[in-house]
Amino acid sequence: MASTACFVIVSKNGIPIYEAEVGSALKKEDLAHQHQFILHAALDVVQDLTWTTNAIFLLLHDSRSNDGIKSFFQEVHELYMKIFLNPLYLPGSRIASSHFDTKVRTLARKYL
């Protein structure tokens, strides 16, 4: 069964700094708008939950492997930290590294 997922890293100001569509389904233009709608709705939920709990692990998915998702996020976090600690990277700016993009897509194929 073909599926697609939208992975987005959002800055603390709520601005998407990295976006990738991963999966085996064909890309459609209307999915980009749907992903933006879902992203903003999810950010609203996260913002509301930050006032009620200190521990937030929020993810909307239909995957069967929670361990795979956890491993994906851990490894992407390590990649992001390498970008973030680069003295030439301006925090909150768009991540334009092709190496980062390739690694994220590889991890998505591996874990998701």
Biopython code that builds the backbone (N, CA, C, O; Angstrom):
import numpy as np
from Bio.PDB.StructureBuilder import StructureBuilder

atoms = [
    (1, "MET", "N", (0.848, -1.186, 0.000)),
    (1, "MET", "CA", (0.000, 0.000, 0.000)),
    (1, "MET", "C", (0.884, 1.237, 0.000)),
    (1, "MET", "O", (1.784, 1.349, 0.833)),
    (2, "ALA", "N", (0.650, 2.151, -0.904)),
    (2, "ALA", "CA", (1.436, 3.374, -0.999)),
    (2, "ALA", "C", (0.993, 4.355, 0.072)),
    (2, "ALA", "O", (-0.197, 4.518, 0.340)),
    (3, "SER", "N", (1.974, 5.001, 0.676)),
    (3, "SER", "CA", (1.657, 5.991, 1.702)),
    (3, "SER", "C", (2.633, 7.143, 1.591)),
    (3, "SER", "O", (3.703, 7.022, 0.995)),
    (4, "THR", "N", (2.250, 8.238, 2.164)),
    (4, "THR", "CA", (3.120, 9.398, 2.180)),
    (4, "THR", "C", (3.030, 10.046, 3.549)),
    (4, "THR", "O", (2.018, 9.940, 4.242)),
    (5, "ALA", "N", (4.106, 10.716, 3.923)),
    (5, "ALA", "CA", (4.134, 11.426, 5.194)),
    (5, "ALA", "C", (4.830, 12.756, 4.966)),
    (5, "ALA", "O", (5.685, 12.886, 4.089)),
    (6, "CYS", "N", (4.463, 13.708, 5.743)),
    (6, "CYS", "CA", (5.100, 15.013, 5.683)),
    (6, "CYS", "C", (5.847, 15.210, 6.997)),
    (6, "CYS", "O", (5.245, 15.189, 8.070)),
    (7, "PHE", "N", (7.152, 15.399, 6.906)),
    (7, "PHE", "CA", (7.975, 15.624, 8.089)),
    (7, "PHE", "C", (8.393, 17.087, 8.074)),
    (7, "PHE", "O", (8.953, 17.565, 7.087)),
    (8, "VAL", "N", (8.126, 17.796, 9.160)),
    (8, "VAL", "CA", (8.411, 19.224, 9.235)),
    (8, "VAL", "C", (9.116, 19.528, 10.545)),
    (8, "VAL", "O", (8.714, 19.051, 11.606)),
    (9, "ILE", "N", (10.179, 20.332, 10.461)),
    (9, "ILE", "CA", (10.825, 20.867, 11.657)),
    (9, "ILE", "C", (10.398, 22.328, 11.742)),
    (9, "ILE", "O", (10.527, 23.085, 10.780)),
    (10, "VAL", "N", (9.892, 22.708, 12.904)),
    (10, "VAL", "CA", (9.343, 24.049, 13.095)),
    (10, "VAL", "C", (10.200, 24.794, 14.105)),
    (10, "VAL", "O", (10.570, 24.240, 15.140)),
    (11, "SER", "N", (10.518, 26.059, 13.805)),
    (11, "SER", "CA", (11.306, 26.873, 14.733)),
    (11, "SER", "C", (10.458, 27.234, 15.945)),
    (11, "SER", "O", (9.248, 27.007, 15.957)),
    (12, "LYS", "N", (11.102, 27.797, 16.964)),
    (12, "LYS", "CA", (10.355, 28.165, 18.169)),
    (12, "LYS", "C", (9.344, 29.277, 17.897)),
    (12, "LYS", "O", (8.457, 29.522, 18.714)),
    (13, "ASN", "N", (9.474, 29.948, 16.756)),
    (13, "ASN", "CA", (8.527, 30.994, 16.363)),
    (13, "ASN", "C", (7.373, 30.458, 15.533)),
    (13, "ASN", "O", (6.519, 31.224, 15.087)),
    (14, "GLY", "N", (7.342, 29.126, 15.321)),
    (14, "GLY", "CA", (6.264, 28.517, 14.567)),
    (14, "GLY", "C", (6.457, 28.559, 13.063)),
    (14, "GLY", "O", (5.503, 28.365, 12.311)),
    (15, "ILE", "N", (7.679, 28.809, 12.616)),
    (15, "ILE", "CA", (7.973, 28.883, 11.193)),
    (15, "ILE", "C", (8.635, 27.583, 10.748)),
    (15, "ILE", "O", (9.624, 27.163, 11.350)),
    (16, "PRO", "N", (8.110, 26.933, 9.702)),
    (16, "PRO", "CA", (8.745, 25.706, 9.215)),
    (16, "PRO", "C", (10.145, 26.001, 8.673)),
    (16, "PRO", "O", (10.310, 26.850, 7.797)),
    (17, "ILE", "N", (11.152, 25.295, 9.200)),
    (17, "ILE", "CA", (12.518, 25.508, 8.724)),
    (17, "ILE", "C", (13.017, 24.328, 7.882)),
    (17, "ILE", "O", (14.051, 24.426, 7.221)),
    (18, "TYR", "N", (12.281, 23.220, 7.909)),
    (18, "TYR", "CA", (12.607, 22.082, 7.057)),
    (18, "TYR", "C", (11.324, 21.311, 6.782)),
    (18, "TYR", "O", (10.543, 21.046, 7.696)),
    (19, "GLU", "N", (11.110, 20.951, 5.521)),
    (19, "GLU", "CA", (9.939, 20.168, 5.139)),
    (19, "GLU", "C", (10.363, 19.090, 4.150)),
    (19, "GLU", "O", (11.162, 19.335, 3.247)),
    (20, "ALA", "N", (9.815, 17.898, 4.336)),
    (20, "ALA", "CA", (10.079, 16.810, 3.397)),
    (20, "ALA", "C", (8.869, 15.903, 3.326)),
    (20, "ALA", "O", (8.300, 15.519, 4.348)),
    (21, "GLU", "N", (8.483, 15.565, 2.106)),
    (21, "GLU", "CA", (7.461, 14.544, 1.909)),
    (21, "GLU", "C", (8.186, 13.237, 1.695)),
    (21, "GLU", "O", (9.009, 13.116, 0.788)),
    (22, "VAL", "N", (7.886, 12.265, 2.522)),
    (22, "VAL", "CA", (8.541, 10.966, 2.433)),
    (22, "VAL", "C", (7.478, 9.898, 2.266)),
    (22, "VAL", "O", (6.363, 10.039, 2.768)),
    (23, "GLY", "N", (7.817, 8.845, 1.571)),
    (23, "GLY", "CA", (6.885, 7.746, 1.362)),
    (23, "GLY", "C", (6.887, 7.305, -0.078)),
    (23, "GLY", "O", (7.645, 7.809, -0.907)),
    (24, "SER", "N", (6.033, 6.365, -0.354)),
    (24, "SER", "CA", (6.011, 5.769, -1.688)),
    (24, "SER", "C", (4.861, 6.250, -2.560)),
    (24, "SER", "O", (4.804, 5.899, -3.738)),
    (25, "ALA", "N", (3.957, 7.034, -2.023)),
    (25, "ALA", "CA", (2.819, 7.518, -2.816)),
    (25, "ALA", "C", (3.260, 8.651, -3.732)),
    (25, "ALA", "O", (4.225, 9.363, -3.452)),
    (26, "LEU", "N", (2.535, 8.799, -4.826)),
    (26, "LEU", "CA", (2.833, 9.882, -5.745)),
    (26, "LEU", "C", (2.530, 11.219, -5.086)),
    (26, "LEU", "O", (1.566, 11.347, -4.332)),
    (27, "LYS", "N", (3.358, 12.210, -5.376)),
    (27, "LYS", "CA", (3.147, 13.533, -4.795)),
    (27, "LYS", "C", (2.056, 14.258, -5.567)),
    (27, "LYS", "O", (2.023, 14.238, -6.797)),
    (28, "LYS", "N", (1.177, 14.888, -4.829)),
    (28, "LYS", "CA", (0.101, 15.651, -5.437)),
    (28, "LYS", "C", (0.149, 17.049, -4.862)),
    (28, "LYS", "O", (0.501, 17.244, -3.699)),
    (29, "GLU", "N", (-0.211, 18.029, -5.690)),
    (29, "GLU", "CA", (-0.156, 19.415, -5.233)),
    (29, "GLU", "C", (-1.111, 19.680, -4.085)),
    (29, "GLU", "O", (-0.781, 20.436, -3.171)),
    (30, "ASP", "N", (-2.295, 19.071, -4.116)),
    (30, "ASP", "CA", (-3.270, 19.332, -3.066)),
    (30, "ASP", "C", (-2.808, 18.779, -1.723)),
    (30, "ASP", "O", (-3.274, 19.244, -0.682)),
    (31, "LEU", "N", (-1.894, 17.787, -1.716)),
    (31, "LEU", "CA", (-1.361, 17.266, -0.457)),
    (31, "LEU", "C", (-0.518, 18.307, 0.259)),
    (31, "LEU", "O", (-0.491, 18.338, 1.490)),
    (32, "ALA", "N", (0.171, 19.160, -0.488)),
    (32, "ALA", "CA", (0.990, 20.202, 0.138)),
    (32, "ALA", "C", (0.109, 21.125, 0.972)),
    (32, "ALA", "O", (0.481, 21.499, 2.084)),
    (33, "HIS", "N", (-1.051, 21.490, 0.444)),
    (33, "HIS", "CA", (-1.973, 22.349, 1.200)),
    (33, "HIS", "C", (-2.558, 21.605, 2.396)),
    (33, "HIS", "O", (-2.747, 22.182, 3.467)),
    (34, "GLN", "N", (-2.840, 20.330, 2.202)),
    (34, "GLN", "CA", (-3.371, 19.517, 3.293)),
    (34, "GLN", "C", (-2.322, 19.385, 4.402)),
    (34, "GLN", "O", (-2.654, 19.473, 5.584)),
    (35, "HIS", "N", (-1.074, 19.177, 4.025)),
    (35, "HIS", "CA", (-0.012, 19.069, 5.027)),
    (35, "HIS", "C", (0.156, 20.367, 5.810)),
    (35, "HIS", "O", (0.376, 20.334, 7.021)),
    (36, "GLN", "N", (0.054, 21.511, 5.130)),
    (36, "GLN", "CA", (0.145, 22.801, 5.818)),
    (36, "GLN", "C", (-1.000, 22.960, 6.815)),
    (36, "GLN", "O", (-0.791, 23.437, 7.930)),
    (37, "PHE", "N", (-2.195, 22.569, 6.423)),
    (37, "PHE", "CA", (-3.351, 22.658, 7.311)),
    (37, "PHE", "C", (-3.150, 21.773, 8.548)),
    (37, "PHE", "O", (-3.388, 22.207, 9.675)),
    (38, "ILE", "N", (-2.709, 20.530, 8.326)),
    (38, "ILE", "CA", (-2.483, 19.601, 9.437)),
    (38, "ILE", "C", (-1.365, 20.111, 10.341)),
    (38, "ILE", "O", (-1.463, 20.017, 11.565)),
    (39, "LEU", "N", (-0.310, 20.647, 9.747)),
    (39, "LEU", "CA", (0.810, 21.188, 10.526)),
    (39, "LEU", "C", (0.333, 22.284, 11.474)),
    (39, "LEU", "O", (0.647, 22.259, 12.664)),
    (40, "HIS", "N", (-0.415, 23.234, 10.954)),
    (40, "HIS", "CA", (-0.868, 24.352, 11.789)),
    (40, "HIS", "C", (-1.875, 23.892, 12.850)),
    (40, "HIS", "O", (-1.879, 24.411, 13.966)),
    (41, "ALA", "N", (-2.713, 22.937, 12.510)),
    (41, "ALA", "CA", (-3.650, 22.394, 13.499)),
    (41, "ALA", "C", (-2.889, 21.669, 14.603)),
    (41, "ALA", "O", (-3.224, 21.795, 15.781)),
    (42, "ALA", "N", (-1.854, 20.902, 14.217)),
    (42, "ALA", "CA", (-1.044, 20.189, 15.211)),
    (42, "ALA", "C", (-0.295, 21.171, 16.109)),
    (42, "ALA", "O", (-0.182, 20.951, 17.315)),
    (43, "LEU", "N", (0.211, 22.243, 15.527)),
    (43, "LEU", "CA", (0.914, 23.249, 16.338)),
    (43, "LEU", "C", (-0.029, 23.903, 17.344)),
    (43, "LEU", "O", (0.379, 24.217, 18.463)),
    (44, "ASP", "N", (-1.283, 24.111, 16.956)),
    (44, "ASP", "CA", (-2.269, 24.659, 17.889)),
    (44, "ASP", "C", (-2.486, 23.713, 19.063)),
    (44, "ASP", "O", (-2.568, 24.154, 20.210)),
    (45, "VAL", "N", (-2.580, 22.408, 18.783)),
    (45, "VAL", "CA", (-2.765, 21.417, 19.847)),
    (45, "VAL", "C", (-1.555, 21.393, 20.771)),
    (45, "VAL", "O", (-1.696, 21.372, 21.994)),
    (46, "VAL", "N", (-0.355, 21.396, 20.172)),
    (46, "VAL", "CA", (0.872, 21.380, 20.984)),
    (46, "VAL", "C", (0.938, 22.624, 21.858)),
    (46, "VAL", "O", (1.291, 22.539, 23.034)),
    (47, "GLN", "N", (0.604, 23.769, 21.295)),
    (47, "GLN", "CA", (0.637, 25.015, 22.066)),
    (47, "GLN", "C", (-0.334, 24.951, 23.253)),
    (47, "GLN", "O", (-0.007, 25.418, 24.345)),
    (48, "ASP", "N", (-1.510, 24.382, 23.046)),
    (48, "ASP", "CA", (-2.473, 24.243, 24.136)),
    (48, "ASP", "C", (-1.960, 23.275, 25.204)),
    (48, "ASP", "O", (-2.136, 23.516, 26.398)),
    (49, "LEU", "N", (-1.323, 22.174, 24.773)),
    (49, "LEU", "CA", (-0.837, 21.170, 25.721)),
    (49, "LEU", "C", (0.380, 21.626, 26.525)),
    (49, "LEU", "O", (0.623, 21.109, 27.615)),
    (50, "THR", "N", (1.133, 22.571, 26.013)),
    (50, "THR", "CA", (2.321, 23.013, 26.742)),
    (50, "THR", "C", (1.969, 23.658, 28.075)),
    (50, "THR", "O", (2.814, 23.731, 28.967)),
    (51, "TRP", "N", (0.749, 24.119, 28.221)),
    (51, "TRP", "CA", (0.331, 24.725, 29.485)),
    (51, "TRP", "C", (-0.107, 23.684, 30.508)),
    (51, "TRP", "O", (-0.226, 23.994, 31.694)),
    (52, "THR", "N", (-0.349, 22.445, 30.061)),
    (52, "THR", "CA", (-0.878, 21.430, 30.976)),
    (52, "THR", "C", (0.114, 20.342, 31.345)),
    (52, "THR", "O", (-0.123, 19.603, 32.301)),
    (53, "THR", "N", (1.227, 20.219, 30.614)),
    (53, "THR", "CA", (2.187, 19.161, 30.903)),
    (53, "THR", "C", (3.599, 19.598, 30.532)),
    (53, "THR", "O", (3.790, 20.443, 29.657)),
    (54, "ASN", "N", (4.575, 19.016, 31.202)),
    (54, "ASN", "CA", (5.970, 19.306, 30.888)),
    (54, "ASN", "C", (6.537, 18.301, 29.880)),
    (54, "ASN", "O", (7.548, 18.576, 29.234)),
    (55, "ALA", "N", (5.897, 17.155, 29.745)),
    (55, "ALA", "CA", (6.390, 16.101, 28.865)),
    (55, "ALA", "C", (5.446, 15.937, 27.678)),
    (55, "ALA", "O", (4.328, 15.443, 27.821)),
    (56, "ILE", "N", (5.910, 16.357, 26.511)),
    (56, "ILE", "CA", (5.071, 16.241, 25.324)),
    (56, "ILE", "C", (5.777, 15.350, 24.311)),
    (56, "ILE", "O", (6.885, 15.646, 23.863)),
    (57, "PHE", "N", (5.120, 14.266, 23.965)),
    (57, "PHE", "CA", (5.578, 13.402, 22.883)),
    (57, "PHE", "C", (4.365, 13.216, 21.999)),
    (57, "PHE", "O", (3.635, 12.233, 22.122)),
    (58, "LEU", "N", (4.154, 14.176, 21.099)),
    (58, "LEU", "CA", (2.929, 14.211, 20.306)),
    (58, "LEU", "C", (3.253, 13.878, 18.859)),
    (58, "LEU", "O", (4.126, 14.497, 18.251)),
    (59, "LEU", "N", (2.559, 12.913, 18.322)),
    (59, "LEU", "CA", (2.788, 12.506, 16.948)),
    (59, "LEU", "C", (1.512, 11.917, 16.384)),
    (59, "LEU", "O", (0.882, 11.065, 17.011)),
    (60, "LEU", "N", (1.136, 12.365, 15.216)),
    (60, "LEU", "CA", (-0.036, 11.829, 14.535)),
    (60, "LEU", "C", (0.468, 10.878, 13.456)),
    (60, "LEU", "O", (1.150, 11.295, 12.521)),
    (61, "HIS", "N", (0.129, 9.602, 13.591)),
    (61, "HIS", "CA", (0.599, 8.621, 12.618)),
    (61, "HIS", "C", (-0.325, 7.417, 12.588)),
    (61, "HIS", "O", (-1.120, 7.191, 13.501)),
    (62, "ASP", "N", (-0.199, 6.660, 11.524)),
    (62, "ASP", "CA", (-0.951, 5.418, 11.425)),
    (62, "ASP", "C", (0.003, 4.241, 11.258)),
    (62, "ASP", "O", (-0.374, 3.189, 10.743)),
    (63, "SER", "N", (1.208, 4.429, 11.688)),
    (63, "SER", "CA", (2.239, 3.396, 11.555)),
    (63, "SER", "C", (2.059, 2.319, 12.611)),
    (63, "SER", "O", (1.433, 2.538, 13.648)),
    (64, "ARG", "N", (2.613, 1.169, 12.330)),
    (64, "ARG", "CA", (2.522, 0.065, 13.275)),
    (64, "ARG", "C", (3.730, -0.003, 14.196)),
    (64, "ARG", "O", (3.719, -0.777, 15.154)),
    (65, "SER", "N", (4.759, 0.773, 13.940)),
    (65, "SER", "CA", (6.004, 0.636, 14.677)),
    (65, "SER", "C", (6.343, 1.897, 15.469)),
    (65, "SER", "O", (6.935, 2.834, 14.933)),
    (66, "ASN", "N", (5.967, 1.915, 16.739)),
    (66, "ASN", "CA", (6.330, 3.048, 17.587)),
    (66, "ASN", "C", (7.832, 3.100, 17.814)),
    (66, "ASN", "O", (8.401, 4.187, 17.924)),
    (67, "ASP", "N", (8.491, 1.930, 17.886)),
    (67, "ASP", "CA", (9.939, 1.902, 18.070)),
    (67, "ASP", "C", (10.647, 2.500, 16.863)),
    (67, "ASP", "O", (11.644, 3.205, 17.015)),
    (68, "GLY", "N", (10.140, 2.226, 15.668)),
    (68, "GLY", "CA", (10.717, 2.794, 14.455)),
    (68, "GLY", "C", (10.588, 4.300, 14.428)),
    (68, "GLY", "O", (11.518, 5.007, 14.040)),
    (69, "ILE", "N", (9.429, 4.789, 14.843)),
    (69, "ILE", "CA", (9.208, 6.239, 14.876)),
    (69, "ILE", "C", (10.139, 6.888, 15.892)),
    (69, "ILE", "O", (10.714, 7.944, 15.628)),
    (70, "LYS", "N", (10.288, 6.259, 17.051)),
    (70, "LYS", "CA", (11.179, 6.795, 18.081)),
    (70, "LYS", "C", (12.613, 6.833, 17.569)),
    (70, "LYS", "O", (13.311, 7.829, 17.762)),
    (71, "SER", "N", (13.060, 5.761, 16.918)),
    (71, "SER", "CA", (14.421, 5.724, 16.369)),
    (71, "SER", "C", (14.599, 6.792, 15.292)),
    (71, "SER", "O", (15.646, 7.436, 15.220)),
    (72, "PHE", "N", (13.571, 6.981, 14.451)),
    (72, "PHE", "CA", (13.633, 8.014, 13.417)),
    (72, "PHE", "C", (13.854, 9.385, 14.043)),
    (72, "PHE", "O", (14.734, 10.132, 13.616)),
    (73, "PHE", "N", (13.060, 9.715, 15.048)),
    (73, "PHE", "CA", (13.182, 11.027, 15.676)),
    (73, "PHE", "C", (14.509, 11.197, 16.411)),
    (73, "PHE", "O", (15.082, 12.287, 16.399)),
    (74, "GLN", "N", (15.002, 10.150, 17.041)),
    (74, "GLN", "CA", (16.287, 10.247, 17.725)),
    (74, "GLN", "C", (17.416, 10.536, 16.737)),
    (74, "GLN", "O", (18.268, 11.389, 16.986)),
    (75, "GLU", "N", (17.413, 9.818, 15.622)),
    (75, "GLU", "CA", (18.487, 10.021, 14.648)),
    (75, "GLU", "C", (18.364, 11.358, 13.916)),
    (75, "GLU", "O", (19.375, 11.993, 13.617)),
    (76, "VAL", "N", (17.144, 11.785, 13.629)),
    (76, "VAL", "CA", (16.961, 13.101, 13.005)),
    (76, "VAL", "C", (17.367, 14.199, 13.990)),
    (76, "VAL", "O", (17.918, 15.224, 13.590)),
    (77, "HIS", "N", (17.094, 13.984, 15.270)),
    (77, "HIS", "CA", (17.504, 14.962, 16.277)),
    (77, "HIS", "C", (19.026, 15.119, 16.294)),
    (77, "HIS", "O", (19.539, 16.233, 16.396)),
    (78, "GLU", "N", (19.745, 13.992, 16.192)),
    (78, "GLU", "CA", (21.212, 14.053, 16.137)),
    (78, "GLU", "C", (21.678, 14.829, 14.905)),
    (78, "GLU", "O", (22.603, 15.637, 14.992)),
    (79, "LEU", "N", (21.040, 14.586, 13.764)),
    (79, "LEU", "CA", (21.378, 15.336, 12.547)),
    (79, "LEU", "C", (21.114, 16.822, 12.725)),
    (79, "LEU", "O", (21.926, 17.661, 12.335)),
    (80, "TYR", "N", (19.962, 17.138, 13.322)),
    (80, "TYR", "CA", (19.604, 18.539, 13.532)),
    (80, "TYR", "C", (20.599, 19.229, 14.470)),
    (80, "TYR", "O", (20.961, 20.386, 14.258)),
    (81, "MET", "N", (21.030, 18.520, 15.492)),
    (81, "MET", "CA", (21.991, 19.116, 16.422)),
    (81, "MET", "C", (23.309, 19.430, 15.723)),
    (81, "MET", "O", (23.951, 20.433, 16.037)),
    (82, "LYS", "N", (23.719, 18.588, 14.784)),
    (82, "LYS", "CA", (24.932, 18.867, 14.013)),
    (82, "LYS", "C", (24.766, 20.136, 13.182)),
    (82, "LYS", "O", (25.692, 20.940, 13.075)),
    (83, "ILE", "N", (23.589, 20.311, 12.600)),
    (83, "ILE", "CA", (23.306, 21.542, 11.844)),
    (83, "ILE", "C", (23.276, 22.737, 12.791)),
    (83, "ILE", "O", (23.882, 23.774, 12.521)),
    (84, "PHE", "N", (22.564, 22.578, 13.903)),
    (84, "PHE", "CA", (22.366, 23.671, 14.859)),
    (84, "PHE", "C", (23.693, 24.153, 15.457)),
    (84, "PHE", "O", (23.871, 25.349, 15.686)),
    (85, "LEU", "N", (24.615, 23.233, 15.707)),
    (85, "LEU", "CA", (25.889, 23.591, 16.314)),
    (85, "LEU", "C", (26.911, 24.117, 15.309)),
    (85, "LEU", "O", (27.996, 24.550, 15.696)),
    (86, "ASN", "N", (26.573, 24.080, 14.041)),
    (86, "ASN", "CA", (27.457, 24.630, 13.013)),
    (86, "ASN", "C", (27.498, 26.146, 13.186)),
    (86, "ASN", "O", (26.447, 26.787, 13.191)),
    (87, "PRO", "N", (28.697, 26.738, 13.330)),
    (87, "PRO", "CA", (28.774, 28.184, 13.553)),
    (87, "PRO", "C", (28.272, 29.022, 12.380)),
    (87, "PRO", "O", (28.010, 30.213, 12.545)),
    (88, "LEU", "N", (28.137, 28.427, 11.211)),
    (88, "LEU", "CA", (27.642, 29.165, 10.045)),
    (88, "LEU", "C", (26.118, 29.109, 9.907)),
    (88, "LEU", "O", (25.546, 29.789, 9.055)),
    (89, "TYR", "N", (25.459, 28.300, 10.744)),
    (89, "TYR", "CA", (24.004, 28.191, 10.685)),
    (89, "TYR", "C", (23.370, 29.225, 11.601)),
    (89, "TYR", "O", (23.735, 29.336, 12.772)),
    (90, "LEU", "N", (22.434, 29.971, 11.071)),
    (90, "LEU", "CA", (21.678, 30.949, 11.857)),
    (90, "LEU", "C", (20.439, 30.253, 12.423)),
    (90, "LEU", "O", (19.546, 29.881, 11.662)),
    (91, "PRO", "N", (20.367, 30.070, 13.757)),
    (91, "PRO", "CA", (19.219, 29.367, 14.344)),
    (91, "PRO", "C", (17.887, 29.996, 13.920)),
    (91, "PRO", "O", (17.709, 31.214, 13.944)),
    (92, "GLY", "N", (16.970, 29.122, 13.534)),
    (92, "GLY", "CA", (15.652, 29.570, 13.086)),
    (92, "GLY", "C", (15.563, 29.790, 11.593)),
    (92, "GLY", "O", (14.478, 30.042, 11.069)),
    (93, "SER", "N", (16.708, 29.698, 10.881)),
    (93, "SER", "CA", (16.668, 29.874, 9.431)),
    (93, "SER", "C", (16.400, 28.531, 8.750)),
    (93, "SER", "O", (16.558, 27.468, 9.351)),
    (94, "ARG", "N", (16.005, 28.604, 7.523)),
    (94, "ARG", "CA", (15.672, 27.404, 6.751)),
    (94, "ARG", "C", (16.893, 26.499, 6.611)),
    (94, "ARG", "O", (18.000, 26.980, 6.372)),
    (95, "ILE", "N", (16.692, 25.189, 6.760)),
    (95, "ILE", "CA", (17.767, 24.218, 6.587)),
    (95, "ILE", "C", (17.805, 23.851, 5.105)),
    (95, "ILE", "O", (16.880, 23.232, 4.578)),
    (96, "ALA", "N", (18.895, 24.246, 4.446)),
    (96, "ALA", "CA", (19.004, 24.046, 3.003)),
    (96, "ALA", "C", (20.061, 23.008, 2.640)),
    (96, "ALA", "O", (20.414, 22.878, 1.468)),
    (97, "SER", "N", (20.560, 22.283, 3.601)),
    (97, "SER", "CA", (21.603, 21.295, 3.367)),
    (97, "SER", "C", (21.061, 20.080, 2.622)),
    (97, "SER", "O", (20.131, 19.421, 3.087)),
    (98, "SER", "N", (21.646, 19.790, 1.471)),
    (98, "SER", "CA", (21.227, 18.607, 0.718)),
    (98, "SER", "C", (21.635, 17.334, 1.450)),
    (98, "SER", "O", (20.949, 16.317, 1.349)),
    (99, "HIS", "N", (22.736, 17.379, 2.181)),
    (99, "HIS", "CA", (23.180, 16.225, 2.974)),
    (99, "HIS", "C", (22.140, 15.913, 4.057)),
    (99, "HIS", "O", (21.783, 14.752, 4.252)),
    (100, "PHE", "N", (21.656, 16.939, 4.759)),
    (100, "PHE", "CA", (20.632, 16.769, 5.787)),
    (100, "PHE", "C", (19.372, 16.165, 5.171)),
    (100, "PHE", "O", (18.798, 15.225, 5.722)),
    (101, "ASP", "N", (18.943, 16.701, 4.037)),
    (101, "ASP", "CA", (17.742, 16.228, 3.369)),
    (101, "ASP", "C", (17.884, 14.762, 2.956)),
    (101, "ASP", "O", (16.966, 13.967, 3.159)),
    (102, "THR", "N", (19.006, 14.412, 2.392)),
    (102, "THR", "CA", (19.247, 13.029, 1.978)),
    (102, "THR", "C", (19.226, 12.079, 3.166)),
    (102, "THR", "O", (18.642, 10.998, 3.089)),
    (103, "LYS", "N", (19.861, 12.477, 4.264)),
    (103, "LYS", "CA", (19.901, 11.633, 5.458)),
    (103, "LYS", "C", (18.506, 11.461, 6.057)),
    (103, "LYS", "O", (18.149, 10.354, 6.462)),
    (104, "VAL", "N", (17.717, 12.520, 6.121)),
    (104, "VAL", "CA", (16.357, 12.430, 6.668)),
    (104, "VAL", "C", (15.515, 11.473, 5.820)),
    (104, "VAL", "O", (14.788, 10.641, 6.362)),
    (105, "ARG", "N", (15.612, 11.589, 4.514)),
    (105, "ARG", "CA", (14.841, 10.712, 3.628)),
    (105, "ARG", "C", (15.288, 9.253, 3.755)),
    (105, "ARG", "O", (14.467, 8.339, 3.687)),
    (106, "THR", "N", (16.585, 9.044, 3.939)),
    (106, "THR", "CA", (17.107, 7.694, 4.148)),
    (106, "THR", "C", (16.583, 7.111, 5.458)),
    (106, "THR", "O", (16.187, 5.947, 5.511)),
    (107, "LEU", "N", (16.583, 7.918, 6.505)),
    (107, "LEU", "CA", (16.059, 7.465, 7.798)),
    (107, "LEU", "C", (14.559, 7.184, 7.723)),
    (107, "LEU", "O", (14.069, 6.248, 8.355)),
    (108, "ALA", "N", (13.831, 7.991, 6.953)),
    (108, "ALA", "CA", (12.388, 7.759, 6.800)),
    (108, "ALA", "C", (12.125, 6.419, 6.109)),
    (108, "ALA", "O", (11.237, 5.668, 6.511)),
    (109, "ARG", "N", (12.905, 6.131, 5.072)),
    (109, "ARG", "CA", (12.736, 4.842, 4.390)),
    (109, "ARG", "C", (13.089, 3.690, 5.327)),
    (109, "ARG", "O", (12.473, 2.626, 5.263)),
    (110, "LYS", "N", (14.065, 3.895, 6.188)),
    (110, "LYS", "CA", (14.520, 2.843, 7.093)),
    (110, "LYS", "C", (13.513, 2.587, 8.214)),
    (110, "LYS", "O", (13.231, 1.431, 8.531)),
    (111, "TYR", "N", (12.972, 3.632, 8.812)),
    (111, "TYR", "CA", (12.172, 3.489, 10.022)),
    (111, "TYR", "C", (10.670, 3.655, 9.850)),
    (111, "TYR", "O", (9.903, 3.105, 10.640)),
    (112, "LEU", "N", (10.233, 4.386, 8.856)),
    (112, "LEU", "CA", (8.789, 4.686, 8.758)),
    (112, "LEU", "C", (8.062, 3.816, 7.762)),
    (112, "LEU", "O", (6.853, 3.962, 7.583)),
]
sb = StructureBuilder()
sb.init_structure("model")
sb.init_model(0)
sb.init_chain("A")
sb.init_seg("    ")
for serial, (resi, resn, name, xyz) in enumerate(atoms, 1):
    if name == "N":
        sb.init_residue(resn, " ", resi, " ")
    sb.init_atom(name, np.array(xyz, "f"), 0.0, 1.0, " ", f" {name:<3s}", serial, name[0])
structure = sb.get_structure()
